[in-house]
Each structure stands twice: as C-alpha cells, then as structure tokens.
Amino acid sequence: MEHSAKILLADDSHAIRFLVSEILTNAGFQVVQAQDGQEAIEKTYKENPDLLILDYEMPKKTGFEVVKEVRSRTGYLHTPIIIFTAVTDKSTKLEGLGLDIDDYLTKPADEDEIVARVKLLLKRSQQKMDSNPLTHLPGNPSIQARVEREINTKNPFAVLYCDLNNFKSFNDKYGFDAGDHVLRTTADIITQSARLDPHSFVGHIGGDDFIVVCAFEQAEPIAKEIARRIDEVAPTFYSEEDRKQGFMLSTNRKGEPEKFPFLAMGIGIVHNTKRPLTSFAMVSSIGSELKCLAKQHEKGSFYAIDRRS
C-alpha cells in the first residue's frame, strides 16, 4: 500500500508544503496539498487520502478542528492522522490523543523521520483496517463484531440489509467508473440517513450491499430516509435519453435486450423485539431473506421488516 498511498498535506506555509511534499513524492507517495484547514476538509472528502498530515495552527480551521470534523464521518474513523507542529507542550499533545490523533511530527522534522513515521502508520493502518477501499466504510469483520456486540447486550436493536436493485445492468451499460460513483453516493446517503440514530453503525458488506445497525425505534425512519434519498437521486445517474424514457435498455444475464427500471434500494430489517437473535449467521440469514422480499417491489425503493414472532 505504502508506495501508492495518497497523502493529504495541509500547512499554511508554502515553503513547508513544498519541502515535505518533495520528500514524500521522492519516497513514492502521491501528495495532495491544502493551504488551510477548510481546504484540508474539502480535499479529504474529495480525494479520500490514505493518511493526513495537518499543521497544528492553520487559518480558517486548526489542525485539531479538522480532526474533529473528519473523525465525525464513519468512513474516516481509521484514517491515520499526523499533526505537524512546533508546539511541544504536554497539554496540547494530550488533547490531540483525545481526538484520536495517531502521531506527532515536531518541526523541524528531518526527511528520514517523516518517511519512516508515514510508512509505519500506513503499515499499521493496513493491518487493522478492514474497510472497503471505495467507500471507506467498515467491512465484514467490523460488521460481525458490531452485530455480535448488540446481540450480547440484549437491548432492542435492528439491522438493515441494503441492496441496490438493477446495479449490475447499470454497471454493464455505463461502466465501472459510473458504478463506483453510484456506490460512493449510496454510501454517503446511507451514512447520512443513519444519523437519525447518533449511535448507529454503517458498514459495506461488498459490491452494492450495505448494512446499518441501529436502535430498533429508528430502523423504519432510517429505511424510509434511505429509500427517499435514493429514489430522489437515482435519475441523475442516467443519460438524458434514459431519463426521458424512464428506463434503461441493457442486456440481461442471458445476453438478451431488456428494459430495466432506474436504480432503487431494497432493504430488509431484522430486529430482536419479537424473537431473540442468537448469532450473526441468524441475523444474516433473516436479513438476506427480507432483502430479497423487498427487492421484489416493482417500482422504487422499498423496505421489508420482519414481523414474525
């Protein structure tokens, strides 16, 4: 990972940006530069860097303020962050550790130290992260751990299994770049909708399958919000011709031409309020069944909730 890793470097000093960028580029990294805290936040979300190096004191937003903003998004909970600073007092470092900052570089730092620290953090990150490289959402090990944690607490909870309808046919016609754009947008919609429960968890199972773990009482509101947003944005993914005719003409799995409706979301909601959930395998099995039921809905996004006892 380290030699193809993308690093965001934010510092209001042009000289420091030039020097550190040259060091990192010579070491084989891609470098994205920002000259203030606000630009650092914007470029983080746009470029999805593998590691952030932030100056402690910057215009518009300080390094710590950038960290608070970035860490508030699920997709960046595990992104390694280094604070670059001339400030060495203990209280400042303790504050940074409370914000989940991974390391400090004290100005002036030499070339070998910068490269060594970056490589070490990227190596650790790769080992501990199971996140999806496209959406940066947690993957299957984290998903299973969170669901099992909820099972063990025995509090009322729900798991939403989310799957895009007609994604394969869309990908076949519009290509992988367009498909990746759809998946990133879908991840953002699900993450934003899940904020109806501030303690929710969002994961990316793989492909066009996503998961939300939340309090039971927020499950249906979150599902409705996801469905509304997906249906609202879906037409924008298509060409003007397809939008006008209201469907997409593509080939089915047999290679035959077929009319496909616009992308929509099928959601299966599993919960433990009517019967106990005893394992992750049980949750997955029920979720898949309900998701398939929701996907049979002919037009637009739809959710199916388990009402059996």
Secondary structure, 3 states (H helix, E strand, C coil): CHHHCEEEEECCCHHHHHHHHHHHHHCCCEEEEECCHHHHHHHHHHHCCCEEEEECCCCCCCHHHHHHHHHCCHHHCCCCEEEEECCCCHHHHHHHHHCCCCEEEECCCCHHHHHHHHHHHHHHHHHHCCCCCCCCCCCHHHHHHHHHHHHHHCCCEEEEEEEEECHHHHHHHHCHHHHHHHHHHHHHHHHHHHCCCCCCEEEEEECCEEEEEEEHHHHHHHHHHHHHHHHHHHHHHCCHHHHHHCCEEEECCCCCEEEECCCEEEEEEEECCCCCCCCHHHHHHHHHHHHHHHHCCCCCCEEEECCCC
